[in-house]
Amino acid sequence: MRYQLILQWPVADYDALEAGENALVDGLDPTHEVDGHDIGSGEMNIFVLTGDPVAAFQSAQRILGALGMWLDARAAFRPVGGSEFTVLWPEGAADFRVV
């Protein structure tokens, strides 16, 4: 898997984060691997390893949207081990960081 997709929200509720992560584990194509989550510094993140970050993002958007978890979401990807992010959501955003 060459890319890491990061799905990010302002810190809200750990149970919601866990529910979203579980929904992705169950709903994403096996070519995308949920690689855990973290919470800190005002944000919560779910990490997905994938060879196709755009396809993983589109699937995650559908899955998490059905749970009502897309409001306030941000998404970006980077090569595994890389530091430069390509922002996918919200459209037109240029800045993304993981603290």
KEDO-961742 format. One line per field, with one value per residue (C-alpha): x, y, z; residue number from 1. Coordinates in steps of 0.02 Angstrom, whole numbers, plus 32768, in hexadecimal, padded with zeros to 4 digits. Example, Ala and Ser with C-alpha at 12.3 -4.5 7.8 and 13.67 -1.06 7.14 Angstrom:
X <- c(8267 | 82AC)
Y <- c(7F1F | 7FCB)
Z <- c(8186 | 8165)
k <- c(1 | 2)
//
This chain:
X <- c(8000 | 8053 | 7FE6 | 7F9D | 7EF0 | 7EC8 | 7E14 | 7E0C | 7D8D | 7D90 | 7D91 | 7CE0 | 7CB6 | 7D25 | 7C90 | 7C67 | 7D1D | 7D1C | 7C75 | 7CBA | 7D58 | 7CF5 | 7C81 | 7D19 | 7D66 | 7CC2 | 7C98 | 7D39 | 7D76 | 7DFE | 7E7D | 7E73 | 7EAF | 7E74 | 7F14 | 7ED1 | 7EA6 | 7EE4 | 7E9E | 7EFC | 7F1D | 7E67 | 7E57 | 7E2D | 7E6D | 7E4E | 7EDC | 7EC3 | 7F4F | 7F28 | 7F6D | 7EE0 | 7EBE | 7E36 | 7DD1 | 7DE8 | 7DB1 | 7D14 | 7CE4 | 7D09 | 7CA2 | 7C0D | 7C21 | 7C3C | 7BB8 | 7B37 | 7B67 | 7B57 | 7C13 | 7C3F | 7C13 | 7CB6 | 7D20 | 7DC5 | 7E26 | 7ED3 | 7F53 | 800F | 808A | 80B1 | 8145 | 8128 | 8101 | 80AA | 7FEC | 7F75 | 7ECF | 7E32 | 7DAE | 7D6F | 7D7F | 7DF2 | 7E4B | 7F07 | 7F3F | 7F40 | 7FA5 | 7FA5 | 7FDB)
Y <- c(8000 | 809D | 8125 | 8156 | 81A5 | 820C | 8233 | 82BD | 8316 | 838F | 832A | 82F9 | 8250 | 81B6 | 8141 | 8196 | 8185 | 80CD | 80B2 | 8107 | 80A0 | 7FFF | 8030 | 804D | 7FA5 | 7F50 | 7FB9 | 7FE1 | 7F73 | 7EFB | 7F5A | 7FE5 | 7FC0 | 8022 | 8041 | 8089 | 8132 | 81B7 | 8247 | 82DE | 8398 | 83BC | 833D | 8288 | 8223 | 817D | 8139 | 80CC | 807A | 806B | 8061 | 80D2 | 8162 | 81B1 | 8110 | 80F4 | 81A8 | 8195 | 80F5 | 8140 | 81DA | 816B | 80FA | 8186 | 81F5 | 816C | 8179 | 8237 | 8246 | 82AD | 8356 | 83B1 | 8326 | 8347 | 82CB | 82C5 | 8245 | 8236 | 81B3 | 813B | 8189 | 822F | 82D8 | 8334 | 8325 | 832C | 836E | 8317 | 8366 | 83E8 | 8413 | 84A5 | 8496 | 84A1 | 848B | 83E5 | 83A8 | 831C | 8352)
Z <- c(8000 | 7FC5 | 8012 | 80B9 | 80B3 | 814E | 817D | 81FE | 826D | 82FE | 83A0 | 83C6 | 840D | 841C | 8404 | 835E | 8327 | 8353 | 82FA | 825E | 8261 | 8274 | 81E4 | 8176 | 81A7 | 8177 | 80DE | 8082 | 7FF4 | 8030 | 7FC7 | 804A | 80FB | 8193 | 81F5 | 8297 | 82E0 | 8356 | 83BA | 83F8 | 83E6 | 83BB | 832F | 8312 | 827E | 822A | 81BF | 8124 | 80C1 | 8009 | 7F5A | 7F1B | 7F94 | 7F28 | 7F20 | 7FDB | 7FFD | 7F92 | 7FEC | 8097 | 806D | 8042 | 80DB | 8159 | 8108 | 812A | 81E2 | 81E2 | 81FD | 8164 | 81AF | 81DC | 818E | 813A | 80D0 | 8084 | 804F | 8045 | 800E | 809D | 80F7 | 809F | 80EA | 805A | 805C | 7FC9 | 800C | 7FCB | 803B | 804F | 7F99 | 7F7C | 8024 | 801C | 80D0 | 812E | 81C2 | 8240 | 82EC)
k <- c(1 | 2 | 3 | 4 | 5 | 6 | 7 | 8 | 9 | 10 | 11 | 12 | 13 | 14 | 15 | 16 | 17 | 18 | 19 | 20 | 21 | 22 | 23 | 24 | 25 | 26 | 27 | 28 | 29 | 30 | 31 | 32 | 33 | 34 | 35 | 36 | 37 | 38 | 39 | 40 | 41 | 42 | 43 | 44 | 45 | 46 | 47 | 48 | 49 | 50 | 51 | 52 | 53 | 54 | 55 | 56 | 57 | 58 | 59 | 60 | 61 | 62 | 63 | 64 | 65 | 66 | 67 | 68 | 69 | 70 | 71 | 72 | 73 | 74 | 75 | 76 | 77 | 78 | 79 | 80 | 81 | 82 | 83 | 84 | 85 | 86 | 87 | 88 | 89 | 90 | 91 | 92 | 93 | 94 | 95 | 96 | 97 | 98 | 99)
//
